[in-house]
Amino acid sequence: MNEDLLSFIWRFQYFEKKELATDENLPLSILRPGQRNTDAGPDFSDARVSIDGVLWVGSVEIHVKASDWRLHDHEQNGAYDGVILHVVWENDQPAMRRDGTFVPTLSLNGLVKASILERYRCLLDEKDTVPCNRQFGDVEQICKYSMLDRVLLERLERKALEIQHLNETNQQDWEQTAYQWLGRHFGFKLNDVPFQRLTGIVPWKIIRKHTDRLIQVEALLFGCSGLIPVDSEDIYIRQLQQEFRFLSAKYKLADDIMQPHEWKYARLRPAGFPTVRLAQFARLLCNTGGFLNRFVVSDHFDEVRGLFRIVQSAYWREHYLFAKKARAQVPVLGTDAAHLLIVNAAVPLLVAYSRQRRQPELLDKAIYWLSEIPAEDNRITREWARLGMRVKTAADSQALIEWFNNYCTPRRCLECMVGAALVRDS
């Protein structure tokens, strides 16, 4: 037994309630189990129970052992003075409030059907990556797709909150936030951290003054990244050096220059080298101006996708690295990469902005964009496809990735609609 299962049993009242009584042998009727509290304080709030004919309204605390009440110092915490019932599996010690009064206790051991405990144990003991994989086909489709919708919104919400925290750090400067968030995702995971550091060193308020001259934006990005070679006869490199000397002195950037070793090249195809990505990012900055406004006003998905179909400058169509000409033309930012940027950067930005401005139509637009992008193909989406789940669009794959990472992997089966359906008594 653990506290999660005990809370699940209490929340859905999966125990025998006929002639129910507290451990003090007082008649007990549960009128409302309460609302699950995920913050500090008692586990359930606004519960209603009748004990020996007296109506009580307050909180319910859940513990596997009643002695955990004292172990967690609840008897010294005023937040637990309003607990009207202590629900436990094993009553090994009375619980007491600060004023010395005892909290009525209900032990569920012996009241819960063994079948519920067995089904839960089977889920926890399953070695497969999706714990319910053997029983997944037994659950109704409406339950699965309700969960799919839920986890998609949870994923968007989680990313939106991250962006909102970033925006608070930026004193509600949405364009700086959009610039940093997009820049971070130009790292395509391996170089997320250095890209994020770079966009903090050279802020949008400086970049936007030079978006009419690509070479200057490239000089700012390559200069602050620490990637411009010191000695070279290459004309383009010498031009970058000259522009950066002027701009770094003008904006006092010399003290914040990154080190070349911060950028990762291992396990990357040449088209994904940070040099190429920085050149593409520079072009995007010059092409779009204010990112967020473009996302908000764009009504057609093809228009948004077109923003990310980036053709880097001529030099970087012939070079993967400084001063080393490529044998063949360097690819531009392709459709797959554009889709990744929309999924991981543009969509969360739109959702975060929608939350703050209370414009739900922008959330609808973000979900529509996801529905226009093909699903990602990876080990997680393939596992779900094997279980019969649809994996057609990015909305599907994003939801399934969230489901797998946040419910299946940590074994949060009781919080999953499918897992809960399999555990509860039929």
Buried (B, 14 or more C-beta within 10 A) or exposed (E): BEBBBBBBBBBBEBBEEEEBEBBBEEEBEBEEBBEBBEEEBBBBBEBBBBBEEEEBEBBBBBBBBBBBBBEEEBBEBEEBBBBBBBBBBBBEBBBBBEEEEEBBBBBBEEBBBEEBBEBBEBBEEBEEEBBBBBBBEEBEEEBBBEBBEBBBBBBBBEBBBEBBEBBEEBEEBBBBBBBBBBBBBBBBEBBBBBBBBBBBBBBBEBBBBBBEEBBBBBBBBBBBBBBBBEEBEBEBBEBBBEBBEEBBEEBEBEEBBBEEEBBBBEEBEBBBBBBBBBBBBBBBBBBBEBBBBBBBEBEEBEEBBEBBBBEBBEBBBBBBBBEEEBEEEBBBBEEEBBBBBBBBBBBBBBBBBBBEEEBEEBBEBBBEBBEBBBBBEEEBBEBBBEBEBBBEBBBBBBBBBBBBEBBBEEBEBBBBBBBBBBBBEE
